[in-house]
Amino acid sequence: MMDNKRKYQTLFVSPQQLLLDVVLIITGSVLCATAINGILIPQDFVTGGLTGISLIIHNFVPKLDVSTIYLLFNIPLFVLAWMAVGRRFFFYSILGTLCLTSSIAIVHVSIVLDDKILNALLAGLILGTGAGLVLKSSGSQGGMDILSVMLLKRFSIGIGNTILTVNAFVLVILSLSYSIEAVLYTLIVIFVSSKMINLVVTGLSQRKAVFIISTHWQTISREILKDIRRGVTIIKGEGGYTGSEEHILYTVITLTELGDLKRLINDIDPAAFVVISDTLEVVNYRIGNQPHW
């Protein structure tokens, strides 16, 4: 009985999280299907990844449905998901793939814009937002998302960067059978969607690394601990020009805390030297933003 309970808790963290994951997967799948059926297919555009390959095959063999082709391509990738990522990701990704294929088969909307570039931009925005929402859940939509999550977990390579790189090969295939205009429009869709995926997945979870050099380092350190409630590391250094001893404060904060920290430093020491940089990934039980898969 306890083993079954532990298994349930491993696969489904809580009923609230399960509901949120399902809502994210369904909403994201509907958005992706809207972009595919409403813009990509009517405009003869092609997107990247397995969806793009499925669209290419569909254009050559119209009798083969896009959703069916996409589902068949996913079978070997799910084997990798089970082995390399985990059971939770595997089962949620099955749900995501089924939702996407069902949405492509069911959701048919008409989005008509006169300018093809605007169509490509809108398709990239909708597609990237939809895919990003699904990746915010505990699963994916299958396809290149599985490969992207595997590379993120193993090598900390950004999801959008992996998708953009893989899609370069899709563009090579497109250039052999499509016009240069179609390739360029597809490049717009791919670029915009990959940027939207990174934005939606990372969002406000972006962490900032901050270095602070100030003569009032003790006060600033104390206020960060008290007001921001983040840890501070004090690094002893030496000024290259003056040769005097320096105390460098190092802290990692969330994007939403950055404004408060800057105001705090400015109030204590307007002359403080502050360096703020993006982080790729932070692993820690309090401040970490490591993947939830």
N, C-alpha and C positions, 0 to 999 in steps of 0.2 A: 504493500500500500504506500509506504514512504517513498519507494523507488519511483512509482508512478507519479506521485506528487512532485518529486524533484524534477522528473522529466517534464511535467507540465509547466513548472516554474522556469525551466531552462528555455523551453520553446516559446512560452507566452509569459512575459514578465508580470503583467497584471491585466485585468479586464479593460481598464481604461487605456492602457498602452495598446492592447489588441484592437480596440475600437478606433483609436487614432491611426494605427497602421493601416487598417482596412480603408478608412476614409481617405487617407493620403494616396493609397494605391489606386482606388477607384477614381478619385478626382484626377490624378495624374494620367491615368490611362485614357480617360475621356478626353482630356486636353490633347494628348498625343494623337488619338484617333481623329479628333477635329482637324488638326493640322494636316494629317495624312490624307483624309478623305475630302477635306474642304479646300485644301490649297495644293498639296504636293501632286496628287494624282490629276486633278483638273488642269493644272499648269504644266504638267509633264516635268515637274521637278523631281529630283531624287535626293534623299537624305543619306546620311552615312550609316555605318555599322550594318548589322543584319537587316534592319528595316530597309536601308538603301539597297542592299543586295536583293532582298525580296521584291522590292519595287522594280529593279532592273529585270529580274526574271519574269515578273508579272507583265511588264511591257512587251517582252518578247513572246511570252506564252500567256495571253489574257485569260485562258481557261483556268489557269492555276490561281487560286485566290491568294492575296497577300498574307492574310492571317494564317492560312494553312502552311505556306512556305516558311513563314517566320517560326511557326510552332515546330516544324520538323528540324530546322537549323539549331534549335535550342537544346535538343536532346543531349548531344555530347557535352555541351557547356554545363548542364545541370549536374552531370557526373563530376565535373571539376568543382562545382560549387559545394557539393556534398563533402568532397575530400579536403578542399583547401580553405573553405570559409566556415562552414558549420551547419548544423541542422536547422537552426532558426532561419538563417539566410536562405537555405535551400527551400524550405516550405513556403516562406513568404514570397520567394521569387517565383515559385510555381503559381501562387495566387496572382502575382503581378503579371506573369506571362499570359495566364488565362484571361485576366481582366483586359489586357491590351488586345489580345486576339478577338475577344468578344466585342470589345468596343469598336475595333476596326470593322467588324462584321455588322454592327448594329448602328453606330453613330454615323449618320450621313447628313452633313450640313453644307450649305453653299456660302462660301466667302468669296465675294467678287470684288477685286480691286483692279483698276485700269493699268496701273504701273506694275510691271513684273518684279522690279526691284523691291517695291513695297510688299508685294506678295511674298518674296523670299525673306525679307526682314520679319514680317509677321509670322510666317511659318517657323522661323528659327526661334522667335520669342515664345510662341505657344508650345512648340516641341520641347524646347529646353526647360521651360517652366514645368511642363508635365513630367518629363523624365526626372527633373530635380526633386519634385514632390514625392515621387515614388522612392527615390533614393534616400529621402529623409525618413522613410519608414524603415522597418527592419529587413526589407527585401529589395528587389529590383524588378525590372521588366524582362530580365533574361538578356540574351544577346551579348553585346559588348559591355553592358553594365556589369555582368558577372566578371569578365576579364578585368575591367577597371577596378572593381572592388578588391579583387585578388592582388593586383599590383599596388593598390593603395595600402593594403594591410601588410604586404611583404616588403615593399620598397618605398612607401610614402610618396608615390607618384600621384599627383592630382587627378581626379576622375575626368575632369574636362580635358586635361592635357593628353591622357591616354586616348580618349575618344577622338580628339582632334588628330592625333598621330595615325591611329588606325584608319580614320576616314580619308587620309591622304592616299592610301592604297585604293580606296573606293573611287576617288577622283581619277586615278590612273586608269582604272577599268572603264570609267565613264568616258574618258577622252578617246578611247578606242572605238566607241559605238555611238556617242552622242555629239552634238554640235558643241563648239567652244562656248556658245552662249549658255547652253544647259549646264555645262561644267562650272561656269562662273556663278550662275545663280545657285547651283548646289553648294559651291564654296561659301557663299553668303549664308545659306541655311545652316551649314555645318559650323561655321565660325560663331554665328550668333547663338546657336543652340548650345554649343560647348561652353561659351561664356556664361549663359544663363544657368546651366547646370551647376557650374562652380559657385555662382552667386547664390542660388537657392540652397544648395547643400551646405556651403560654408556659412553664408548669411551672417547673423550676429554671433556665431560661435567662433569667429576669427579671434585669435589671441595675438596680443601685441607684447613684444619684448622691449623693455624700457631701461636705458642706462641714464643715470643722473649723477652729475658732478657738481657739488655745491659745498660751500663753506658751512652751510647750515644742514649738513647731511644727517646729523642726529635728530633734529626736529622733523625733517622730511620723512626719515625712516619711521619715526614714532607715529606720525600722522597717517602714513600709508597703512601701518599695522592696525591703527585704531579706526580710521574713517573708511578706507578702501577695503580693509580686512583681507589684504593679500600679503604673502610672505615677501620678505626683502633679504637679499644677500648683499653683504658689505664686502667689497673687494678693495684691498689695499693696493695703491698704485703710487706712481711718482710722475710729476709733471715733466714733460720732455724739455721744456724751455727753462722753467724756474728751478727744477730739481727738487721742489718741495713735495712733501708727502700729500697724497690725495686719497680720499675715500670715495669709491664709486659704488653707487647703489644700483642693484639690478633686481628688477621685478617683472613678473609676467601677469598681465591683466586681460580682461575681456574687452572687446571693442566698445561696449556700452559704458565701461568704467574709464575710458581714456579721457573724456572731457573733464570728469571730476578730478582725475589725477593732475591734469595740466593746470587746472584752476588752483589746486592745492599747492603745487610747486610754485606757481606765480605769486600766490599770496605770501609765501614764506621767503622766497628768494627769486625775484624777477631776473636776476643775472645768472641763474643756474644754467648749466650746459646740459641739454637733454637730447638724447638720441632715441627715436622710436622706430622700430622695425617690425615687419610682419614675421610671423612664425609659420612654418610649414605644418607642424603638428606638435602638440604638447601632450605628454603622457603623465598624468598625475590624477589622484583620486579626487582632488578638489578643483583644480584649475584646468585639468586635461580636456582636450577636445578630440580624443581618439575616436575612431569609427565605432558606431553602435552595433555593427553587424556581428 
